[in-house]
Amino acid sequence: MDAALLLASIRLPPELGAFPALKSVYLAANFLFGAVPLELGNGFVADSILQGFDLNKPAQTEGYDGADQDGNDAANFVHGPRSTATAGASNLAEEDGEEICSQPVVPFVGMIFDDLEVAKQVYNDYAWKLGFGTRIGNTKYSTARGVPKDTILSRVFECVHTGKPAAECKNAAARIKEAAAKVKEAAVDMTNIGEQKSRSKQAGSEMDVNESKQRNILLRCDCKAHMVVGKRNGLWSVTVFKEEHTHPMVKLAGRRRSYRSHRKVPEEDFQFLQTLHNQNITTAQIMGCLGSVHGGDPRTLGYVKRDVSNIRTMLREEVSHRDMSMVIEYFERRKAESPNFFYDTLVDSNNAVRGLFWVDGRTRALYPKYKDCVFFDTTFCTNKYNLPFAPIVGINNHTHTIVLGCALLPDETTETFKWVFERWMLAMNQMHPDHIMTDQDQAMATAIDKVFPNSIHRCCFYHVLHLARKKLGPNLGEGHPFADAFYSCIYGTDTIEEFEFCWQHMLRSFDMTENNHLNNMWKSRKTWAPVYFRKSFFPFTSTTGRSEGLNSYFKTLVRPSDSVWNFVQQYELCQNLMLDREDNAGFTMETTTAKLWGSYSIEEQALKFYTREVFDRFQKMVQSSTRFYPIHVEAEGLCFDLVPNQDLDVKTYRVAVNPEEGWYTCGCNMFEMCGLICPHIIRVMVHLNVQQIPGRYMLERWSAAATTHAPEPGTNTIRFGVPTTNTLKYNSLCRKMNQLASDACFDDDTYVAVSRIVDEANKVVATMIKAKGQVQQEGEGYQHRQGENQRQQKPKAPQQHQQTTAVDGTASQQVKNPPRTKPKGRPKITEKRRKTLVELRDEANEKRRKKQSEPKTPKDPKPKRKYRKKCPFCGDEDHISVKECKYMKIALAREDAMQAGADLTL
């Protein structure tokens, strides 16, 4: 035993308190001669330690019945985990610093414990200090009548290296193999053989190359070190203790902690691990975070990475059994907290949830302001059931992406999309979106036509061009004449008539009238061509990039193997991050100002009205307006032609003005498409000395007033004193305790004082928790009796739900998880087991033998391939010379026209 512990815990006679110089003499005399039994703190009497027991020699294990000379076991009693003596010994045994070379608390015959777990902990702490691992070797149960079968009489704690060495197990393994062969020949039932361990996992057996996974075998050194604890008179005492080991000890603490008996995750680390697990952080990052909390080195932890991985697997399995039930219960709690929260489920005949739709109350309140433009797209690989994730996305007043609804779908059929849109309209009080953009999915387009007949549907322009480049190939390559005509037809036309005329002329000029893909594009031109949406509100975009960007960002938070419950948690995190970004933008707008580019009053008006992100766009338009100068045009009403400055642009825009009514129209139609006046109108306003922008051109959806009456997502009032949630309480206490530990660790006196205070606080908290638990049990019993009386007096009325297929809290425990479906796309190539060199050699020899045994037959020579000559310019085979190529003639004529300065027309 450590001398420091001994001096600190021995109780001295009171008459020596006034003579400090005599203390050391008294202690030395008693320790050397055993004249007076030493009494340690709180009743731990070490009489037997001083009477013939040496810490450095093996204990006397024979002829000892576990009692002292007087037949009293109290002399060797070790208190439970709450006692001072055990706590001090445990603290001594659990010191992490290797600089403190304290001697371990060595068990001895006659040592008494009030609990079997305390005996296990003492022996395990002793094993930790010496450098070996422990395990339960044997347990003897009571067979007396009238006694429970699980009553333990004795238990053996032994070294993990107990057992015969591997060399001595080879003969036994051979005998087992022969016996198994005989049993197999006798056709005996072998159903239980599969439950036994494989031969490769048995000590001393040879490695089986056919095993899919090989495990390391713990060394067996025939170690005899063990401790036997028996029960007598209601207490547990050490009856046998042997400490001789036949193997070297593991000295390094970083390696010593890998023994299974020394690996344990504390409760506080488990809570922190669970928090990190819910955020989908990798196991290596979790180990780094836990190591940083405990001093910066993961090797100081009392567990290894495999333990953390096993805990995460356990957490996933707990969720997987009632995945959808947990989601429904969470939605019910959200609905109880916020009545405007809406969710709905799609349940099949087997009571399995196949689809989910939900939207929060704040989004429902903001939808009337942002229903003018929405985006809809689906994505896969977000959950382990392969349910497509379908968010309904919009744009808020800060030009940020917001989610107006979320759904998990069983498939991508027309009926499924129709169900989603109908649930969405039920939540939004049947207010249809004005404009909606999707990809070119036909089932989605059919559902939109049925549910939103009055909404303007537009297909993603990026998907259209991407598919065109894929189908038309080199014809849309850089520098190809057809590519120039194709893009000029799309981007260079301002009216529908001009676009249709140029498209048909392009097909005839390049002999593309029979091309199937171009004909399909012509048939669906009203869903993708930009000229058909010159007066439709799709602000600052012509693609579904916002929806796809959200899907891409969301995939960084979830994995394909995650449960739906984890998916919903990460969705809430994504929503909170969006709200945080919106709050930051609102704070910037309220507390800061932007620098004006010029001295225009309309710019100052826009700064006070628009949000900061929209004002930045408006300010760039003010700068761009200086590129034009207006020319008055004699026409009906007041008109101006905006002519660009020299060498800047070749296109002229016309602006019509009605000063009396405050009307401004421009040929670029930017206000109709984006909700902001264009640089051409701004230039005309400056030319006419207009001091204020008319109110009809200041859309409220781009102002701060768009979210003025929106409900807050949660309470924002600052509460002083006790935090509102358990997580906040835990974080607050951790910060306080970390600061206290940081201040107290630099001095021994402060360390001892703080440790004593913490021990007292633990006792107070345990007492309060115990008292509170008794009160809660009494209250729950009273409520249970009251509920029984109410049920006997009055039958329960059925509840009414707003959702047609929503599941209440009771039924949520009965719903099933959806079946897993195969994901779309090319199947992944699974990696095969790597074969051993022996297997590769045998396969090569087998192939060589087969090849030699087959008769050799002469093979016919392969016919030479005839290559056809093609035109080096267009690649056609009907002509060879470049001079005969009609595309080259068109290119040469175009080049001559450009040199002559003539207008280029198709």
PyMOL commands that set and color helices and strands:
alter all, ss='L'
color gray80, all
select helices_A, chain A and resi 3-9+14-16+21-33+41-43+47-50+73-76+84-93+116-130+166-185+193-195+199-201+253-256+260-262+267-278+283-293+298-300+305-321+323-337+361-370+414-427+442-451+461-476+481-491+496-509+516-523+525-527+530-533+545-554+564-591+601-609+612-627+670-674+679-687+695-697+700-702+704-707+726-744+748-793+809-812+837-853+882-884+886-900
alter helices_A, ss='H'
color red, helices_A
select strands_A, chain A and resi 39-40+44-45+77-78+112-113+134-141+152-159+226-232+235-242+342-347+353-359+374-376+389-395+401-408+435-438+456-459+628-634+638-644+653-658+663-666
alter strands_A, ss='S'
color yellow, strands_A
deselect
rebuild
show_as cartoon
